[in-house]
């Protein structure tokens, strides 16, 4: 099972980043930021965060629970937090 968050990199990046071909670079920065805040027990979740077709993906079976939580587990949201660290909530690249 793969988890691809609804956070759409294409929709959040400013047009000049997409036009310049920087989308993959920004996606990798988001993945790095997500890995840096990902919870680590065995490291499998953190290590599963990667880029696939321009999207940041976590593909362990429990990735959705880590991202959005469950009835007994709070949402940790490393993918969302990583994206917000790099492109903010308004789509403007942070620097």
C-alpha positions as CSV (number, residue, x, y, z in Angstrom):
1,X,0.0,0.0,0.0
2,X,1.4,3.4,-0.9
3,X,0.4,6.7,0.6
4,X,0.4,9.8,-1.6
5,X,-0.8,12.8,0.3
6,X,-3.4,15.1,-1.2
7,X,-0.8,17.9,-1.0
8,X,-0.3,18.6,-4.7
9,X,3.2,19.9,-5.4
10,X,2.2,21.0,-8.9
11,X,-0.6,23.1,-7.4
12,X,1.5,24.6,-4.6
13,X,4.6,25.6,-6.5
14,X,4.8,29.0,-8.2
15,X,4.8,28.9,-12.0
16,X,8.4,29.9,-12.4
17,X,9.6,26.8,-10.5
18,X,7.6,24.5,-12.7
19,X,8.6,26.3,-15.9
20,X,12.3,26.2,-14.9
21,X,12.3,22.4,-14.4
22,X,13.0,22.8,-10.7
23,X,10.0,20.6,-9.7
24,X,12.1,17.5,-9.1
25,X,14.6,19.6,-7.1
26,X,11.9,21.0,-4.9
27,X,10.2,17.6,-4.5
28,X,13.5,16.2,-3.3
29,X,13.9,19.0,-0.8
30,X,10.4,18.3,0.5
31,X,11.2,14.6,0.8
32,X,14.4,15.5,2.8
33,X,12.4,17.8,5.1
34,X,9.8,15.0,5.6
35,X,12.5,12.4,6.4
36,X,14.0,14.8,8.9
37,X,10.7,15.0,10.9
38,X,9.5,11.5,10.3
39,X,9.0,9.3,13.4
40,X,11.7,6.6,13.6
41,X,11.1,3.2,15.3
42,X,12.7,0.9,12.8
43,X,13.4,3.6,10.1
44,X,11.2,1.8,7.5
45,X,8.7,4.7,7.2
46,X,11.4,7.3,7.0
47,X,13.3,5.2,4.4
48,X,10.2,4.7,2.3
49,X,9.8,8.4,1.6
50,X,10.8,9.0,-2.0
51,X,9.9,10.8,-5.3
52,X,7.7,9.1,-7.8
53,X,6.4,10.9,-10.9
54,X,7.1,14.3,-9.3
55,X,5.2,13.5,-6.1
56,X,6.6,12.8,-2.6
57,X,5.5,9.3,-1.6
58,X,5.7,7.1,1.5
59,X,5.1,3.4,0.7
60,X,5.0,1.4,3.8
61,X,1.7,-0.2,4.8
62,X,1.1,2.1,7.8
63,X,2.1,5.4,6.0
64,X,-1.5,6.7,6.0
65,X,-1.7,6.2,9.8
66,X,1.5,8.2,10.4
67,X,0.3,11.0,8.1
68,X,-3.4,11.4,9.1
69,X,-3.6,9.4,12.3
70,X,-6.2,6.9,13.5
71,X,-8.7,6.5,16.3
72,X,-5.9,5.8,18.8
73,X,-2.9,7.4,17.0
74,X,-2.5,11.1,16.5
75,X,-1.6,12.5,13.0
76,X,2.1,13.1,12.7
77,X,2.0,14.5,9.2
78,X,5.6,14.4,8.2
79,X,4.8,14.7,4.4
80,X,2.6,17.7,5.0
81,X,5.1,19.3,7.4
82,X,8.0,18.7,5.0
83,X,6.0,20.4,2.1
84,X,5.1,23.3,4.3
85,X,8.7,23.8,5.3
86,X,9.8,24.1,1.7
87,X,6.9,25.7,-0.1
88,X,4.8,27.1,2.8
89,X,1.1,26.9,3.0
90,X,0.6,29.5,0.2
91,X,2.9,27.8,-2.4
92,X,5.7,30.3,-2.0
93,X,9.1,28.7,-1.7
94,X,10.7,29.4,1.7
95,X,14.3,30.6,1.9
